[in-house]
Amino acid sequence: EVELSSDGSAVNTGPKGVINDWRRYKQLETEQRQEQRREMERLIKKLSMTCRSHLDEEADKQKQKELQEKINGKVTW
């Protein structure tokens, strides 16, 4: 006589059942660890701050100024 568990699988208390239970436990453990890692990566991306230094801003301003000068030089006849 075979007893069924709540998920419909057979309950076997022998060595095969123990091995299957252990495999299922390890599979669930791995899946949970992967999901936690993905969630942690999402949080890190969400919470990470991007900042620019004063030197970065000055370099961008200089590039913008040079570009504007080139445009003005080409447009002016």
Buried (B, 14 or more C-beta within 10 A) or exposed (E): EEEEEEEEEEEBEEEEEEEBBEEEEEEEEEEEEEEEEEEEEEEEEEEEEEEEEEEEEEEEEEEEEEEEEEEEEEEEE
